[in-house]
């Protein structure tokens, strides 16, 4: 219970989009508007409950106030506000806060969580909203026929907070790509390669929750089950496990060497050949495939060298399991870069951190 000029502050930390969607919908339907949001570091990276997991280390504070009825609110009942008109405002609101969040040391999963605040601020200001074009029925709903008796009726024209969260993710990815690579005017990451890059950049691990993989896949524009599972990764015990180049080759899951399906295929072909034969053989393979003429190849290679875990040669740290296999890919790709592509892309910035740490 609040006075008309009162405010309510919520502390909320949850990676699942559904939880944010439910929270925000409840707030708005109760007459609140989100007027400010602040991410605060509240968890130690060494905490036993989050150690070695793709867990959030920060809590998002949402400041909410009772929504003041205005002439615009009354008019919106007769002339609805459309999500398509509000979406650019949501993206702008997120973009304005990215540098601020980064300077505060927020990254990985927490950067996505931090972006939810400004996105929901803007969304709640314009609530209620409708979609001008219908949304396609999610595949999950199509398959779960037995649950439909217990779910709300599907409204393809309904705009929900989840729309704002998806817009926030896309904006974070665009911003982050500019930090870890140098996108060319004529090239960017293709969706499948973007999924691999942002998976490592976000979760810092080859294994992470499948539900989170679904949200990431949707925001980069890939079909997780059709484009990723069985080609780049496997679903296992509620998690998604990314494969390194050698495992993909062993499973016969590598695509064309020319990157025509996805540039990650060409790069994984090269990494596997470098690991199993030689760096020169990998360079020859790429030259024959013609992939070196594609600007997207250099964007992808540069981005992967910034997000894959460096090998023991650079860190002095012995890795094990899936992380060690990913580090072998880094070693192979770095050697390839040193052999042939120092003019096209820069030295991985992440290696500077290890050099400083080692006193080199």
Secondary structure as GFF3:
##gff-version 3
##sequence-region A 1 360
A	DSSP	beta_strand	7	12	.	.	.	ID=ss1
A	DSSP	alpha_helix	17	29	.	.	.	ID=ss2
A	DSSP	beta_strand	32	41	.	.	.	ID=ss3
A	DSSP	beta_strand	58	66	.	.	.	ID=ss4
A	DSSP	alpha_helix	71	76	.	.	.	ID=ss5
A	DSSP	beta_strand	81	82	.	.	.	ID=ss6
A	DSSP	alpha_helix	83	103	.	.	.	ID=ss7
A	DSSP	alpha_helix	109	125	.	.	.	ID=ss8
A	DSSP	beta_strand	129	130	.	.	.	ID=ss9
A	DSSP	alpha_helix	139	143	.	.	.	ID=ss10
A	DSSP	three_ten_helix	145	150	.	.	.	ID=ss11
A	DSSP	alpha_helix	161	180	.	.	.	ID=ss12
A	DSSP	alpha_helix	191	203	.	.	.	ID=ss13
A	DSSP	beta_strand	207	209	.	.	.	ID=ss14
A	DSSP	alpha_helix	210	220	.	.	.	ID=ss15
A	DSSP	pi_helix	224	228	.	.	.	ID=ss16
A	DSSP	beta_strand	233	236	.	.	.	ID=ss17
A	DSSP	beta_strand	239	242	.	.	.	ID=ss18
A	DSSP	alpha_helix	245	250	.	.	.	ID=ss19
A	DSSP	alpha_helix	263	276	.	.	.	ID=ss20
A	DSSP	alpha_helix	279	289	.	.	.	ID=ss21
A	DSSP	three_ten_helix	291	293	.	.	.	ID=ss22
A	DSSP	alpha_helix	295	307	.	.	.	ID=ss23
A	DSSP	alpha_helix	312	315	.	.	.	ID=ss24
A	DSSP	alpha_helix	321	340	.	.	.	ID=ss25
A	DSSP	alpha_helix	350	358	.	.	.	ID=ss26
###
